[in-house]
Amino acid sequence: MQHLLLIDDQPTLISDMLRIYGYQVDVATDGFSGIQMLMKNESEYNLVILDLHMPKMDGWEVLKTIRNGSICPDIPIMMLTSADTEDDMVFGLRRGADVYLTKPISPKKLLAHLESFDRRNRWHQEAARKAIQSQEHSPQALLELLTQRENEIL
């Protein structure tokens, strides 16, 4: 089961839907609280779902803080917001969002994107497992398979 961090000032509908489909969801209702939760539980989350328009710290600042800082810079980030202009979408993707979706969103579409993240995560884990089991890879090659956070811990 994926453990998600939803940072949204109006999280009820999305968080309830995700829980119904079996996801473990932690919620922060403003950007500042979201950053604090991420710092406290860095290794627990598989994905951040991020809204743009929030109090205390908006989604752009949260995205910038995560991507340019030492807080889980490699964690996948899904922007899920009502800001639906092409400029917002391009800006978000260029700033480091892995996907940019707009509200309202159908449950099918949201779940398909979450399944895609989960599938990529499983592929990465499987490739790392195979590389570790293989005698053909040097220790340096094995280290390159780790994420930045895994390297920091090691």
C-alpha positions as CSV (number, residue, x, y, z in Angstrom):
1,M,0.0,0.0,0.0
2,Q,1.3,3.4,-0.9
3,H,1.6,6.1,1.9
4,L,0.7,9.5,0.5
5,L,1.1,13.0,1.8
6,L,-1.8,15.2,0.6
7,I,-1.1,18.9,1.0
8,D,-4.3,20.7,0.3
9,D,-6.4,23.3,2.1
10,Q,-9.6,21.5,1.2
11,P,-8.6,17.8,1.4
12,T,-11.7,16.0,2.4
13,L,-13.0,14.7,-1.0
14,I,-9.6,13.6,-2.3
15,S,-8.4,12.1,1.0
16,D,-11.7,10.2,1.5
17,M,-11.5,8.9,-2.1
18,L,-7.9,7.7,-1.7
19,R,-8.7,6.0,1.6
20,I,-11.6,4.2,0.0
21,Y,-9.2,2.8,-2.6
22,G,-6.8,1.5,0.0
23,Y,-4.2,4.3,0.2
24,Q,-2.8,5.5,3.5
25,V,-3.1,9.2,3.4
26,D,-1.7,11.9,5.8
27,V,-3.1,15.4,5.3
28,A,-1.6,18.9,5.8
29,T,-4.0,21.8,5.1
30,D,-1.3,24.3,4.4
31,G,2.1,24.3,2.8
32,F,4.1,25.0,5.9
33,S,2.5,22.1,7.8
34,G,3.1,19.9,4.8
35,I,6.8,20.7,4.8
36,Q,7.0,20.0,8.5
37,M,5.3,16.6,8.1
38,L,7.6,15.7,5.2
39,M,10.6,16.6,7.3
40,K,9.4,14.6,10.3
41,N,8.5,11.5,8.2
42,E,10.8,11.7,5.2
43,S,11.2,8.0,4.5
44,E,7.5,7.1,5.0
45,Y,5.9,8.8,2.0
46,N,5.8,7.3,-1.6
47,L,4.3,10.4,-3.1
48,V,3.2,14.0,-2.4
49,I,-0.1,15.3,-3.8
50,L,0.1,19.1,-3.8
51,D,-2.4,21.8,-4.3
52,L,-1.3,25.4,-5.3
53,H,-3.6,27.8,-3.5
54,M,-3.2,27.4,0.2
55,P,-2.5,29.6,3.3
56,K,0.8,30.1,5.0
57,M,2.9,28.7,2.1
58,D,1.5,28.1,-1.4
59,G,2.1,25.1,-3.6
60,W,4.8,26.8,-5.6
61,E,6.8,27.5,-2.5
62,V,6.3,23.9,-1.3
63,L,7.5,22.5,-4.6
64,K,10.5,24.8,-4.7
65,T,11.4,23.9,-1.1
66,I,11.2,20.2,-1.8
67,R,13.1,20.2,-5.1
68,N,15.8,22.7,-4.1
69,G,16.3,21.5,-0.5
70,S,17.4,18.6,1.5
71,I,13.9,17.4,2.2
72,C,13.2,14.3,0.0
73,P,14.3,16.0,-3.2
74,D,13.6,12.8,-5.2
75,I,10.1,12.2,-3.9
76,P,7.5,12.1,-6.7
77,I,5.2,15.1,-6.7
78,M,1.7,15.2,-8.2
79,M,0.3,18.7,-8.6
80,L,-3.5,18.5,-8.2
81,T,-5.0,21.9,-8.4
82,S,-7.8,24.1,-9.9
83,A,-5.1,26.3,-11.6
84,D,-5.7,25.0,-15.1
85,T,-3.9,27.4,-17.4
86,E,-1.2,26.1,-19.8
87,D,1.3,28.5,-18.2
88,D,0.6,27.1,-14.7
89,M,1.0,23.5,-16.0
90,V,4.3,24.2,-17.8
91,F,5.6,26.2,-14.9
92,G,4.8,23.4,-12.5
93,L,6.4,20.7,-14.6
94,R,9.5,22.8,-15.2
95,R,9.8,23.5,-11.5
96,G,9.8,19.8,-10.6
97,A,6.3,18.4,-10.5
98,D,6.2,14.9,-12.0
99,V,2.7,15.3,-13.1
100,Y,0.2,18.2,-13.2
101,L,-3.5,17.4,-12.9
102,T,-6.4,19.7,-12.6
103,K,-9.5,19.7,-10.4
104,P,-12.1,18.5,-10.6
105,I,-10.6,15.1,-11.5
106,S,-12.4,11.8,-12.0
107,P,-11.5,9.0,-9.6
108,K,-10.5,6.8,-12.6
109,K,-8.0,9.3,-13.8
110,L,-6.5,10.0,-10.4
111,L,-6.2,6.3,-9.7
112,A,-4.6,5.6,-13.1
113,H,-1.9,8.2,-12.3
114,L,-1.3,6.7,-8.8
115,E,-1.0,3.2,-10.3
116,S,1.6,4.6,-12.7
117,F,3.7,6.0,-9.9
118,D,3.4,2.7,-8.0
119,R,4.4,0.7,-11.1
120,R,7.5,2.9,-11.7
121,N,8.5,2.5,-8.1
122,R,8.2,-1.3,-8.3
123,W,10.3,-1.3,-11.5
124,H,13.0,0.7,-9.8
125,Q,13.0,-1.6,-6.8
126,E,13.1,-4.7,-9.0
127,A,16.0,-3.3,-11.0
128,A,17.9,-2.5,-7.8
129,R,17.2,-5.9,-6.4
130,K,18.5,-7.6,-9.6
131,A,21.6,-5.5,-9.7
132,I,22.4,-6.3,-6.1
133,Q,22.0,-10.0,-6.8
134,S,24.1,-9.8,-9.9
135,Q,27.9,-10.4,-9.5
136,E,28.6,-8.4,-12.7
137,H,28.1,-5.0,-11.1
138,S,30.8,-3.1,-9.4
139,P,30.1,-1.5,-6.0
140,Q,30.1,1.9,-7.7
141,A,27.4,0.8,-10.1
142,L,25.3,-0.5,-7.2
143,L,25.6,2.8,-5.4
144,E,24.4,4.6,-8.5
145,L,21.1,2.7,-8.3
146,L,20.3,4.3,-5.0
147,T,18.2,7.4,-4.6
148,Q,19.8,10.6,-3.2
149,R,18.2,9.9,0.2
150,E,19.4,6.3,0.2
151,N,22.9,7.5,-0.5
152,E,22.7,10.0,2.3
153,I,21.6,7.4,4.8
154,L,24.3,5.0,3.6
